[in-house]
Amino acid sequence: MSDFLFVTCQIGAEGAVKTEIGRRWPAFRFAFSRPGFLTFKLPAAHGLAADFDLESVFARAYGFSLGLVKAGAVANRGEAEKGEPHLLPEGTAEPGSFAGTEDAAIAAWKACQGRTVQRIHVWERDRFAPGVHGFEPNITPAAVDVHRSLFERCPQPQSLAKTASDPLQPAKPGEMVLDCIMLDDTQWWMGWHCANTFASRHPGGLISLTLPADAVSRAWLKMEEGLRWSQLPIPKGARVAEIGSAPGGASQALLARGFWVTGVDPAEMAPSVLANPHFTHVRRRSPQVRRREFRKIRWLTADMNVAPNYTLDAVEAIVTHPEVSIRGLLLTLKLPHWELAERVPEYMERVRSWGYNVVRARQLQYNRQEICLAALQKPFCRKPFHA
Ligand SMILES: C[S@@+](CC[C@H](N)C(=O)[O-])C[C@H]1O[C@@H](n2cnc3c(N)ncnc32)[C@H](O)[C@@H]1O
């Protein structure tokens, strides 16, 4: 088992990751970081299972660390094949003392300590915060190239999964994954993990979505990712309310899944959304909406450009009303200051106190300085109806 853990996250979220890990795993010692990338020294004989849950909101991906690979020729993409990368002895955190001259892939496989690698995940560390210079975290063409190179050099091709040649194909639960994080053009960090959750099955916790040409806002991406990650069991034909729905990208994602959507927002919805017969616009602020408007609604999403406690106040007023029975929630909580990240456990506790027994949160790939919180009542206990 490895001595170090690696974590990748959104640029700016490093402090939040350190705080979360310090609170949940006090024996892990922060070791090394670059923007969007951190390592932690694990305690001796930590006994962590290969697929252990880090229980982190801000870690987009994590795994056991193998070490740093210098891939000098990658600076010139065309030369990547001729590179002579080197792998650091396992767990060495500082670059500079490169050891060995073996090909990076072979060395990385050897460093997997005899584990049978079934899949390879390659991704680049984020270069900017989402939205800065138009940056969106994604699997880049450079990562696809490196994936191909590692795949072709695999010393045990017979052990790879059938679809392992596809750099975007998610791993199956239980598969052993070799991780390659491109820190920059010349250095890769190698690691491994056992796929388990939705995020750990995707390379770098990244899913590849393309904003449809007719999407009226980027919120389509957030909603689509939130629905996939949370796996809320919303049945086709369900009634969903969105608080903070304008101009309507998220509503489009919900409508495309066959849901009936009530959008609550004082701002204007895009005409194409208003034209959908399954969409109703309640053009008011949420406190001004009569509770009876929510009586037939079982699922509630919120994406308001306000502080988290305001969003939670607005949602609480709806879900705790005696005439309203909401089974599940998908909330965007904005973090106008990174210090608010420390209060995420408090926000989750508040949602639990409303009767939601499954509450999870994650900073999604398409979230900016905000998180997604999913909550479910399982089993669902509808409140007795009061006319
Ligand atoms: C980030 S935008 C929402 C984007 C939207 N979900 C989409 O899919 O295009 C935030 C919205 O929250 C709305 N908002 C802010 N406070 C609100 C409130 N109390 N009730 C309803 N909407 C609110 C704003 O009018 C604004 O349109």
The ligand as a Gaussian input file, in Angstrom:
#p B3LYP/6-31G(d) Opt

LIG

0 1
 C      -27.311000      31.682000     -11.501000
 S      -28.852000      32.366000     -11.971000
 C      -29.756000      30.894000     -12.274000
 C      -29.421000      30.209000     -13.554000
 C      -30.520000      29.248000     -13.942000
 N      -30.637000      28.154000     -13.005000
 C      -30.393000      28.731000     -15.347000
 O      -30.558000      27.526000     -15.522000
 O      -30.185000      29.491000     -16.300000
 C      -29.488000      32.909000     -10.450000
 C      -30.946000      33.321000     -10.475000
 O      -31.420000      33.367000      -9.137000
 C      -32.504000      34.265000      -9.139000
 N      -32.886000      34.582000      -7.745000
 C      -32.188000      35.241000      -6.792000
 N      -32.913000      35.299000      -5.645000
 C      -34.076000      34.639000      -5.877000
 C      -35.220000      34.359000      -5.095000
 N      -35.327000      34.746000      -3.834000
 N      -36.220000      33.629000      -5.648000
 C      -36.149000      33.214000      -6.931000
 N      -35.080000      33.471000      -7.728000
 C      -34.055000      34.177000      -7.207000
 C      -31.976000      35.442000      -9.952000
 O      -33.038000      36.241000     -10.460000
 C      -31.198000      34.726000     -11.063000
 O      -31.967000      34.591000     -12.249000

